[in-house]
Amino acid sequence: MAMAELSVEGDELVVHLRPIEKVEGMHGDLRLPRHSVVSVEVLDDAVHAVQGFKTVGTALPGYAAIGTFRSNDRKTFAVVHHDTPRGVRVRLTDARFDELVIGCDAPEAVVAAIGPPAG
C-alpha cells in the first residue's frame, strides 16, 4: 500500500500525502524548513505514539491517526494507518507543528534519508 512519504527537498522537509490522506487529514502536502528539525526517531508503535485530541482529520484510536492532534504542550501532524504499525517521529522547533508522526514500512531508511538535524 502506498502511504505518505517524508523527504528532504533542498532546505525543506516535505510530507507528501496520497489523495485519500489529504481528504482524511483535511490537509495538503506539508513543507517545513529543514532547519526546524530537532530530532528524528524510529517508532515501533506509531499509532499509539500520537497523543492528544484530534482537532482536524480522522482518528480511530489504535487503528489510524491522520491529521492534526493537540495536547497540552504540543501540536502534532500525524499520518499513521493500522497496516503500517512502525514509523518515525520528527520533533520540530519554530514550525507550524511541534512534531510529525508518520507511519512507514522502513523507518530506519527514512531516518537515514532525513539525516541529522540541521544546524
C-alpha positions in Angstrom: 0.0 0.0 0.0 1.4 3.4 -0.9 1.5 5.8 2.0 2.6 9.3 3.0 6.3 9.9 2.3 8.8 12.1 4.1 11.7 13.5 2.0 14.2 16.3 2.1 14.0 18.7 -0.9 16.6 21.4 -0.8 16.2 23.2 2.5 12.7 21.8 3.2 11.4 18.6 4.9 8.4 17.6 2.8 5.5 15.3 3.7 3.8 14.0 0.5 0.3 12.8 1.1 -1.7 10.5 -1.0 -5.0 11.9 -2.3 -7.1 9.9 0.3 -4.8 11.1 3.1 -5.4 14.7 2.0 -9.1 14.1 2.4 -8.8 12.1 5.7 -6.4 14.7 7.2 -8.1 17.7 5.7 -4.6 19.0 4.8 -2.3 19.2 1.7 1.3 18.2 1.5 3.4 19.8 4.2 6.6 21.8 3.6 8.6 22.7 6.6 12.0 24.4 7.0 14.8 21.7 7.2 16.5 23.8 10.0 13.4 23.3 12.2 14.2 19.6 12.6 15.4 18.9 16.2 15.4 15.1 16.2 14.1 12.1 14.2 13.4 8.8 15.9 12.1 5.3 14.9 8.7 4.3 16.4 7.8 0.7 16.7 4.1 1.6 17.5 3.4 4.8 15.6 -0.4 4.8 16.0 -0.1 4.8 19.8 2.6 7.5 19.7 0.1 10.0 18.6 -1.1 11.9 21.7 -3.8 14.4 22.4 -7.1 15.1 20.8 -7.9 15.3 17.1 -8.6 18.9 16.0 -8.8 18.2 12.3 -8.7 14.9 10.4 -9.5 11.3 11.1 -8.9 9.3 14.2 -9.8 5.8 15.1 -8.0 5.0 18.4 -5.4 2.2 18.0 -6.2 2.0 14.3 -5.5 5.2 12.4 -4.5 8.8 13.1 -4.5 11.2 10.1 -4.5 15.0 10.7 -3.8 17.5 13.4 -3.7 16.5 17.1 -3.2 18.7 20.1 -2.1 18.0 23.6 -1.3 20.5 26.4 2.2 21.1 25.2 2.3 20.2 21.5 0.7 20.2 18.1 1.2 17.1 16.1 0.6 16.3 12.4 0.2 12.5 12.0 -0.4 10.1 9.2 -0.5 6.6 10.6 -2.5 3.6 9.3 -3.3 0.3 11.1 -1.5 -1.7 8.5 1.8 0.2 9.0 2.5 0.0 12.7 6.0 1.3 12.6 7.0 4.9 11.7 9.0 8.0 12.6 8.6 10.9 14.9 10.2 14.2 13.8 10.4 16.8 16.5 10.4 20.4 15.3 11.0 23.9 16.5 9.8 27.2 15.1 7.5 25.4 12.7 3.7 25.1 12.3 3.8 21.8 14.2 5.8 20.6 17.2 6.2 17.1 15.7 5.3 14.8 12.9 4.4 11.2 13.4 4.4 9.4 10.0 3.9 5.6 9.5 6.3 3.9 7.2 7.5 0.4 6.3 11.2 1.2 6.7 11.6 3.9 9.4 15.3 3.4 9.7 15.7 4.2 6.0 13.6 7.4 6.5 15.7 8.5 9.4 18.9 8.0 7.3 17.4 9.9 4.4 16.4 12.8 6.6 19.8 12.8 8.2 20.9 14.5 11.4 19.2 17.7 12.5 20.3 20.8 10.6 22.2 23.5 12.3 
